[in-house]
Amino acid sequence: QVQVVESGGGLVQPGGSLRLSCATSGFTFSLFVLSWYRQAPVKERELVADISNIGGSPNYADSVKGRFTISKDNSKSTVYLQMNSLKPEDTAVYYCHAARLRVSYWGQGTQVTVSS
């Protein structure tokens, strides 16, 4: 049974930090491309960052470059998103995504709210 479970969201003040985690099971984690997406109210879901299964540099949306860092631990089948210097416009539900060929798994999302 495949499980993709995000955690670490919450309320944070502008300029603060959060670390999201995505724990997975039920598939061969190391073979999948791992991504974080987000969706703000009345906006489309957008790609925030992804990390390849074959190495190379992660990719980031321009809006988060220099502030967010994606990483993964294959031994724990977990992917992380370190978010620094958070802004109110980062407020959204953040989703973890795993993909390989035509297989795609999504988590349920975790809410991140940046507000004073």
C-alpha positions as CSV (number, residue, x, y, z in Angstrom):
1,Q,0.0,0.0,0.0
2,V,1.4,3.3,-1.1
3,Q,1.6,6.1,1.5
4,V,2.7,9.7,1.0
5,V,2.4,11.8,4.2
6,E,3.4,15.4,4.6
7,S,4.0,17.1,7.9
8,G,5.6,20.2,9.3
9,G,3.2,22.8,8.1
10,G,1.8,25.5,10.4
11,L,1.6,29.2,11.1
12,V,4.8,31.3,10.9
13,Q,5.6,35.0,10.8
14,P,7.1,36.6,7.8
15,G,10.9,36.0,7.7
16,G,10.5,32.8,9.6
17,S,11.4,29.2,8.6
18,L,9.6,25.9,8.4
19,R,10.8,22.4,7.4
20,L,8.3,20.2,5.6
21,S,8.8,16.4,5.6
22,C,7.2,13.8,3.3
23,A,7.4,10.3,4.5
24,T,6.7,7.6,1.9
25,S,6.3,3.9,1.8
26,G,5.0,1.2,-0.6
27,F,7.2,2.0,-3.6
28,T,10.9,2.1,-4.5
29,F,11.6,5.7,-3.3
30,S,15.1,5.9,-4.9
31,L,13.7,5.4,-8.4
32,F,11.2,8.3,-8.3
33,V,11.5,12.0,-9.0
34,L,10.4,13.8,-5.9
35,S,8.7,17.2,-6.0
36,W,7.0,19.7,-3.8
37,Y,4.0,21.6,-5.2
38,R,1.8,24.2,-3.6
39,Q,-1.6,25.6,-4.2
40,A,-2.9,28.9,-2.8
41,P,-6.6,29.8,-2.7
42,V,-8.1,30.5,-6.1
43,K,-4.7,29.7,-7.8
44,E,-3.5,26.7,-9.7
45,R,-1.2,24.2,-8.2
46,E,2.4,25.1,-9.0
47,L,5.7,23.3,-8.9
48,V,8.0,24.6,-6.1
49,A,11.0,22.3,-6.3
50,D,12.0,18.9,-7.5
51,I,14.9,16.5,-7.1
52,S,15.9,13.8,-9.5
53,N,16.3,10.2,-8.9
54,I,19.6,10.1,-10.8
55,G,21.5,13.0,-9.2
56,G,22.1,16.5,-10.5
57,S,21.0,19.8,-9.1
58,P,17.5,20.3,-7.8
59,N,15.1,22.6,-9.7
60,Y,13.3,25.5,-8.1
61,A,10.6,27.9,-9.0
62,D,12.0,31.4,-9.5
63,S,9.8,32.6,-6.6
64,V,11.6,30.4,-4.1
65,K,15.2,30.3,-5.4
66,G,17.7,31.1,-2.7
67,R,15.1,30.6,0.1
68,F,13.9,27.0,-0.2
69,T,16.0,23.8,-0.3
70,I,14.7,20.4,-1.3
71,S,16.5,17.3,-0.1
72,K,15.9,13.6,0.4
73,D,17.0,10.7,2.4
74,N,16.7,7.5,0.5
75,S,17.4,5.4,3.6
76,K,14.2,6.9,5.2
77,S,12.2,7.2,2.0
78,T,11.6,10.8,3.0
79,V,11.8,14.1,1.1
80,Y,12.2,17.5,2.8
81,L,11.6,21.1,2.0
82,Q,13.5,23.6,4.1
83,M,11.8,27.0,3.7
84,N,13.6,30.1,4.9
85,S,12.7,33.8,4.7
86,L,9.1,33.0,4.3
87,K,6.8,35.6,2.8
88,P,3.0,36.0,3.0
89,E,2.8,34.9,-0.6
90,D,4.2,31.5,0.3
91,T,0.9,30.8,2.1
92,A,-0.5,27.7,0.5
93,V,-1.2,24.0,0.9
94,Y,2.1,22.2,0.1
95,Y,1.9,18.8,-1.6
96,C,4.5,16.1,-2.0
97,H,4.6,14.3,-5.3
98,A,6.5,11.2,-6.5
99,A,6.7,10.3,-10.1
100,R,8.3,7.7,-12.4
101,L,7.3,7.1,-16.0
102,R,3.5,6.9,-15.8
103,V,3.2,6.3,-12.1
104,S,2.4,9.3,-9.9
105,Y,1.6,9.5,-6.2
106,W,0.4,12.6,-4.2
107,G,0.1,13.3,-0.6
108,Q,-2.8,15.0,1.1
109,G,-1.0,18.2,1.7
110,T,0.0,20.3,4.6
111,Q,-1.0,23.9,5.2
112,V,1.6,26.6,5.5
113,T,0.4,30.1,6.6
114,V,2.8,33.0,6.7
115,S,1.2,35.9,8.6
116,S,2.0,38.3,11.4
